[in-house]
Amino acid sequence: MDTQARIKETVTGNTVVLYMKGSPKFPQCGFSSLATQVLDACEAQYVAVDVLQDQEVREGIKVFANWPTIPQLYVKGEFVGGSDIIKSMYESGELLTLLAGAK
């Protein structure tokens, strides 16, 4: 299975997916740390994919969403955004609503 197919399978097979650097317990960059803190504050259940473990996924996820940076959040198969968008949506209450609708 090629990288794009694997990413699509992960994104569509799980309700909430965060592609990040590191893991939720040990994020490897500030932006990934912020994203996990926001999701934890929302009490979201999510699958975290560490792009540092797979160079093909690290590059492939940027192509998949046509978004150049990591982390990337997906809810119900749809690309939501990176850490700045996640933070903004959290502050407005929009992220909580989106995540509640995804349960």
N, C-alpha and C positions, 0 to 999 in steps of 0.2 A: 504494500500500500504506500502510495507516495505521501509526502509531507502534507500537502494541502488536503488530501483526503483524510489523513489522521487528525489534522486540526479540526476539519469540519465535523468529523465523528465525535470528537471531544466536546466541541461547542454545542452540537445539537443533541448529544446524548446525556448532557448534564444541564440542570436548570440554571445554575450560576457558575461561571468559570472565570478565574483570574489567571491570566498569563503574567508571570512576574519573574523577577530575578531573586533567587533564593526561595525560602519557604516561609509560610506565615509566622512560624516561630523564630526563624533566622533570616529575615529579609536581607538581601545583599545590596540594596540601594535605598536611598531616602524616599524615592517615589513609590517603590514597591511597599516600603514600610507604611507610608501614608495610606495607600490603598487598603492594606490589610487592617489597619487601625479603623478606617471608616467602615469597612465591611463588618468588623467585629463589633463596632459601636451599634450597627444595625442588627446585630445578632443573626447575621446571614449565614446560612449553610452554603458553602461553596467548595468547588474543586480548585485547588491551586496547582498550576503547572509551572515548574521551575525551568525557564528557558536556558539557564546556564548548564543544564544537564544534557542538552541536545542542540547542537549548533544549527541543524537543519530546521528545527522548530523555532529557534531564536530568530533566524532570518525569515522563515516561512510565515510566521505570524504577522510580520510587518506587511507582507504581500497580501495575505488573506484579508485583512481589514483595510488595506491601503492606508495604514497609519504607521508612521515611522518610529514610534517610541513604545517602550514597555514600561510599566504594566499596561495591560489591556483587559477590560472587563466585558464579559458577555452575559446577557440574561436572556434565557429562552431562545438561544441561537442568534440573538441580535447583538451587534457590537454597540456598547454603551459609550466607552471612551477611556481615556487615560486618567492618571491620578488627579489632574487639575479639574477635569470634568466630573469625576466621581466626588471630589471634595465639594465642588459647587452644587451638585445635585443633592448631596447630603445636607448642606447648609440650608437649602431651600425646602427640604422635606421631600423632594421629588424622588430621591433614591429609595427612601423608606417605602414610599408608595409603590414604586416599581418592583422592589424586592417582595413586598407583601403580596402583590398580584402574581408573583412567580411561584408562590408556595403551592 
